[in-house]
Amino acid sequence: VGGVVKDPKGLFYASPEGLKSEGIEVYMGHEVTKIDWANKKMTVKELKTGKEFEDNYDKL
């Protein structure tokens, strides 16, 4: 990220599996393209396919 982080694994404090066991869903290889703060929704783009979908969130 911006040449500061050499290994993206260093950005995560837990594995996606570990987070899932805590009830947290992780989307690897995705980018949030829009946030609707009022309705707690976001538009997410799958980078591999370019497909977009809307998802809800509790906290960001």
LINWO-V127009 format. One record per backbone hydrogen bond with DSSP energy under -0.5 kcal/mol. NH is the residue of the N-H (numbers start at 0). CO is the residue of the C=O. E is the energy in kcal/mol with one decimal. If there is no record, write none. Layout:
NH|CO|E + NH|CO|E
This chain:
3|0|-2.4 + 4|0|-0.9 + 5|3|-0.6 + 9|6|-2.3 + 10|7|-1.8 + 11|8|-1.3 + 18|14|-2.4 + 19|15|-2.3 + 20|16|-1.9 + 21|17|-0.6 + 21|18|-1.1 + 22|19|-2.0 + 23|18|-2.4 + 24|22|-0.5 + 27|25|-0.7 + 29|26|-0.7 + 30|44|-2.4 + 32|30|-0.6 + 32|42|-2.6 + 33|42|-1.2 + 35|40|-3.6 + 36|34|-0.9 + 39|35|-0.8 + 40|35|-1.8 + 41|54|-2.8 + 42|33|-2.6 + 43|41|-0.5 + 43|52|-3.4 + 44|30|-3.1 + 45|50|-3.1 + 46|28|-2.2 + 46|44|-0.7 + 47|28|-0.5 + 49|45|-3.0 + 52|43|-2.4 + 54|41|-2.6 + 56|39|-1.9
